[in-house]
Amino acid sequence: MQLKRPGSASANPSRRGRPQSRDRHMSKFPMVLIDTEGRDRDRGRGGSVLPVRVAMKRLIVVSGLTLSALAATAAVAAAGHSNANGPKQDFATGTGHRYVFGPPFLPPGVETRTIMHVNAHSGPDGEDARGRFFVKREASALVAGRPDLDFSGRVTCMTVDGNRAVVGGIITHDKLGPVHPLSPLEGRGYLGVYIDNDQVDGELFDRSNSFPLPTPPGPVCPPFTDPTGEFQTGNFIVHDATP
């Protein structure tokens, strides 16, 4: 009796008539080998080449190091939310995106997108506040009382209480010009609030709001009493250091 080689057409009827080339799945991803100098070489070009097992072993080691680095980064981020173990300074950092569609805040068919960014730091009592901020708001149509915004500025004060940071500053650059009731905005004040709800419940959106002021605040921020809105994407990180 003649034995059939495994993989032949008669040994596996379901694959009869199909090409048996081992490269038939490699049209998009040609096999490469890794040489001893760390460069990739296409198969067949020659050169000093690592065996596949050695290359895979090195890849596993590098992957392990990468995972360790990611774990360390996560630990630093967790420390940023912990008042006891985190940095000795207050800070509010991050960028959030808010999308609003139609009623009750806008006319039917109108939508707005707001981007708010902050990178503010101070001492544990709010002293020596510094950093930058920017705000950008675009609407799909003109809305009375809600002009487009695109300005940035410098931080002059910050007050942090738990997961809530109030940041004030001076607007140093206004890209849109005279579209706001307080225009020109350059030289005007700014007050914003950033609420880090990851500290309360990871399922809650972070919240924020801001507005220009007639004059820049001094080293102590005024209270922020206006309502805040949910920012559906992005993240604000607020840290309240222990004095």
C-alpha positions in Angstrom: 0.0 0.0 0.0 1.3 3.4 -1.0 1.3 6.0 1.9 0.2 9.5 1.2 2.3 12.4 2.4 0.4 14.6 4.9 -0.7 17.8 3.2 -1.1 16.3 -0.3 -4.3 16.9 -2.3 -5.6 13.3 -1.9 -4.9 13.3 1.9 -7.0 16.4 2.4 -9.9 16.6 -0.1 -11.1 19.9 1.3 -8.0 21.6 0.0 -8.0 19.9 -3.5 -7.3 22.3 -6.2 -6.0 25.1 -3.9 -2.5 26.4 -4.4 -0.1 24.8 -1.8 2.3 27.7 -1.7 3.2 28.6 1.9 3.3 32.2 0.9 -0.3 32.5 -0.3 -1.3 34.4 2.8 1.7 36.7 2.8 0.8 39.0 -0.1 0.2 41.9 2.2 2.8 41.0 4.8 6.0 39.7 3.3 8.1 37.7 5.7 11.1 39.6 7.0 14.1 38.4 8.9 16.0 40.5 11.5 19.7 40.9 11.0 22.3 41.1 13.8 22.6 44.9 13.4 18.9 45.4 14.0 17.8 46.2 10.4 15.0 44.4 8.6 15.9 42.4 5.5 13.5 41.0 2.9 13.8 37.2 2.6 16.3 36.2 0.1 18.5 39.3 0.2 21.1 37.6 2.3 23.0 39.2 5.2 23.7 38.1 8.7 20.3 36.9 9.9 19.0 35.9 13.3 17.2 32.5 13.6 13.5 33.0 13.9 13.5 31.6 17.5 16.2 34.1 18.6 14.4 37.0 16.9 11.1 36.0 18.6 12.8 35.6 22.0 14.2 39.1 21.7 10.8 40.4 20.6 9.2 38.9 23.7 11.9 40.5 25.9 11.3 43.9 24.4 7.5 43.5 24.7 7.9 42.7 28.4 10.0 45.8 28.9 7.3 47.8 27.1 4.6 46.4 29.3 6.7 47.3 32.4 7.0 50.8 31.2 3.3 51.1 30.6 2.6 49.8 34.1 5.0 52.4 35.5 3.2 55.2 33.6 -0.1 54.0 34.9 1.3 54.1 38.5 2.3 57.7 37.9 -1.1 58.6 36.6 -2.7 56.9 39.6 -0.4 58.9 41.9 -1.6 62.1 40.2 -5.1 61.3 41.6 -3.9 60.5 45.1 -3.5 63.5 47.4 -1.4 61.5 49.9 1.1 59.9 47.5 1.1 62.4 44.6 3.2 65.4 43.8 3.7 68.2 46.3 2.1 70.8 44.0 -1.5 71.5 42.9 -2.1 71.0 39.2 -4.8 70.8 36.6 -3.9 69.4 33.2 -5.6 67.9 30.1 -7.9 68.6 27.2 -11.6 68.0 26.9 -14.1 68.0 24.0 -17.8 68.9 24.4 -20.4 68.4 21.7 -23.8 70.0 21.9 -26.6 69.2 19.3 -29.8 71.2 19.1 -32.3 71.9 22.0 -32.4 72.7 24.8 -29.1 74.7 24.5 -29.2 75.4 20.7 -31.7 75.9 18.0 -32.8 72.8 16.1 -30.2 71.6 13.6 -27.4 73.6 15.1 -24.4 71.9 16.8 -21.3 73.2 18.5 -17.9 71.7 19.4 -15.9 73.1 22.3 -12.3 72.2 23.0 -10.7 73.3 26.3 -7.1 72.7 27.3 -5.3 73.6 30.5 -1.8 73.0 31.9 -1.7 74.8 35.2 0.5 74.3 38.3 0.9 76.0 41.6 2.1 75.4 45.2 -0.2 73.5 47.5 -1.9 76.7 48.7 -2.3 78.1 45.1 0.9 80.2 45.3 3.1 80.8 42.3 0.5 79.8 39.8 1.7 79.3 36.2 0.9 77.6 33.0 -1.2 78.0 29.8 -4.8 77.5 28.6 -6.8 77.7 25.4 -10.4 77.6 24.4 -11.9 76.9 21.0 -15.6 76.8 20.2 -17.1 76.4 16.7 -20.8 76.4 15.8 -22.4 75.1 12.6 -24.5 78.3 12.4 -24.5 81.7 14.1 -26.2 81.6 17.5 -27.1 84.7 19.4 -25.1 85.0 22.6 -22.8 82.0 21.7 -20.0 83.4 19.5 -17.2 81.3 18.1 -14.1 81.4 20.3 -10.4 80.7 19.6 -8.1 82.2 22.2 -5.2 81.2 24.5 -3.5 82.8 27.5 -1.3 82.6 30.5 -2.3 81.3 34.0 -2.2 83.9 36.9 -4.1 82.0 39.6 -5.4 78.6 40.6 -7.5 77.2 43.4 -7.8 73.5 43.8 -10.4 71.8 46.1 -10.4 68.0 45.8 -11.2 67.1 42.2 -12.2 70.7 41.2 -9.8 73.3 40.0 -10.5 77.0 39.2 -7.9 78.5 36.9 -7.7 82.2 36.1 -5.4 84.1 33.7 -4.9 86.7 31.0 -5.8 86.2 27.4 -2.7 86.8 25.3 -3.8 85.7 21.8 -7.2 85.9 20.1 -7.4 84.3 16.7 -10.9 85.5 15.7 -10.9 89.2 16.5 -14.0 91.2 17.2 -16.7 88.5 17.6 -17.2 88.6 21.4 -19.0 91.3 23.4 -15.7 91.9 25.3 -13.6 92.0 22.1 -10.7 92.6 21.7 -10.1 89.7 24.0 -6.3 90.1 24.2 -5.4 91.6 27.5 -8.8 90.6 29.0 -9.1 88.1 31.9 -10.1 84.5 31.9 -11.7 82.1 34.4 -12.3 78.4 33.9 -13.2 75.4 36.1 -12.1 71.9 35.5 -13.7 68.9 37.3 -11.9 65.6 37.3 -14.7 63.0 37.8 -12.4 60.0 37.4 -11.6 60.6 41.1 -15.3 60.1 41.9 -16.6 57.6 39.4 -14.8 56.4 36.3 -18.1 56.2 34.4 -18.8 59.9 34.8 -17.7 62.5 32.2 -15.3 65.2 33.3 -16.9 68.7 33.4 -15.8 72.2 32.6 -16.8 75.7 31.7 -15.1 79.1 31.2 -15.7 82.7 30.2 -13.7 85.9 29.6 -13.4 88.6 32.3 -13.2 92.3 31.8 -9.8 92.3 33.6 -7.3 89.5 34.5 -7.6 88.1 38.0 -4.7 88.5 40.4 -2.9 85.8 42.3 -6.2 84.7 44.0 -8.9 83.4 41.7 -12.5 84.6 42.2 -15.1 82.0 42.9 -16.6 80.2 39.9 -20.3 79.8 40.4 -21.6 79.2 36.8 -22.9 75.7 35.8 -20.6 73.3 34.1 -21.1 71.0 31.1 -20.1 67.4 30.4 -17.1 66.9 28.2 -17.7 63.7 26.4 -14.2 62.9 25.2 -10.7 63.8 26.6 -9.6 64.0 30.2 -8.8 66.5 32.9 -6.5 65.5 35.7 -6.7 67.6 38.9 -4.4 67.1 41.9 -4.9 68.7 45.3 -1.6 68.6 47.1 -1.4 68.4 50.9 0.3 71.6 52.2 
